[in-house]
Amino acid sequence: MTHIIAEPCIGTKDTACVDVCPVDCIYGANEDWVMLYIQPEECIDCGLCVDACPVDAIFPEEEVPDQWEEYIAMNYEHFDLAPP
């Protein structure tokens, strides 16, 4: 399973999650994107990004809060992948 970055990330420029990711699967730190995204096929589900996120925006896919479920599809679609 992958992790999903949700709404609290929008507008933040903190990249602590990128720095701790052992497989470099979090993208957008050097882009002009509104938020960061986790590449679902590259994520190894280690969870290090969850603890590093200063705005509590990262969740295991199966634990994304209901109000942010749309971010699951947004994350997959960002990488031209079909959402689950």
C-alpha positions as CSV (number, residue, x, y, z in Angstrom):
1,M,0.0,0.0,0.0
2,T,1.1,3.5,-0.5
3,H,0.7,6.7,1.5
4,I,-1.3,9.7,0.4
5,I,-0.7,13.4,0.9
6,A,-3.9,15.3,1.6
7,E,-5.2,18.9,1.8
8,P,-3.1,20.1,4.8
9,C,-0.1,20.0,2.5
10,I,-1.6,22.6,0.1
11,G,0.4,25.8,0.3
12,T,3.1,24.6,2.6
13,K,6.6,24.6,1.4
14,D,8.0,22.3,4.1
15,T,9.7,19.3,2.5
16,A,10.7,17.4,5.7
17,C,8.9,14.3,4.3
18,V,11.0,14.4,1.1
19,D,14.2,14.5,3.2
20,V,13.3,11.3,5.1
21,C,12.0,9.2,2.2
22,P,14.4,6.3,1.7
23,V,13.2,5.7,-1.9
24,D,12.7,9.3,-3.1
25,C,9.1,8.7,-4.1
26,I,7.8,12.1,-2.9
27,Y,7.7,14.7,-5.7
28,G,7.1,18.4,-6.1
29,A,9.7,19.9,-3.7
30,N,11.5,21.5,-6.7
31,E,8.4,22.1,-8.8
32,D,5.9,24.9,-8.8
33,W,3.1,22.6,-7.6
34,V,0.5,23.5,-5.0
35,M,1.4,20.4,-2.9
36,L,3.7,17.4,-2.8
37,Y,2.7,13.9,-4.2
38,I,3.7,10.4,-3.4
39,Q,4.3,8.1,-6.4
40,P,2.2,5.1,-5.4
41,E,4.2,2.5,-7.3
42,E,7.5,3.6,-5.7
43,C,6.3,4.0,-2.1
44,I,7.5,1.1,0.1
45,D,5.0,1.9,2.9
46,C,7.7,2.6,5.5
47,G,5.8,5.5,7.1
48,L,8.8,7.7,7.8
49,C,7.1,10.6,5.9
50,V,4.1,10.5,8.3
51,D,6.1,11.3,11.3
52,A,8.2,13.9,9.4
53,C,5.2,15.9,8.1
54,P,4.8,19.1,10.2
55,V,1.1,19.6,9.1
56,D,-0.2,16.0,9.5
57,A,-1.0,15.7,5.8
58,I,0.2,12.2,5.1
59,F,-1.8,9.0,5.7
60,P,-1.6,5.4,4.8
61,E,-4.0,5.0,1.8
62,E,-6.5,2.9,3.8
63,E,-6.5,5.6,6.7
64,V,-7.1,8.8,4.7
65,P,-9.9,10.7,6.5
66,D,-13.3,10.7,4.8
67,Q,-13.1,14.5,4.1
68,W,-9.9,14.0,2.1
69,E,-10.7,10.8,0.2
70,E,-10.6,12.7,-3.1
71,Y,-6.9,13.0,-2.6
72,I,-6.4,9.3,-3.1
73,A,-7.5,9.6,-6.7
74,M,-5.8,12.9,-7.2
75,N,-2.5,11.4,-6.1
76,Y,-2.7,8.4,-8.5
77,E,-3.9,10.6,-11.4
78,H,-1.1,13.0,-10.8
79,F,1.2,10.2,-12.0
80,D,-1.2,9.1,-14.8
81,L,-2.2,6.0,-12.9
82,A,-5.7,4.6,-12.4
83,P,-6.9,5.2,-8.8
84,P,-7.8,2.1,-6.8
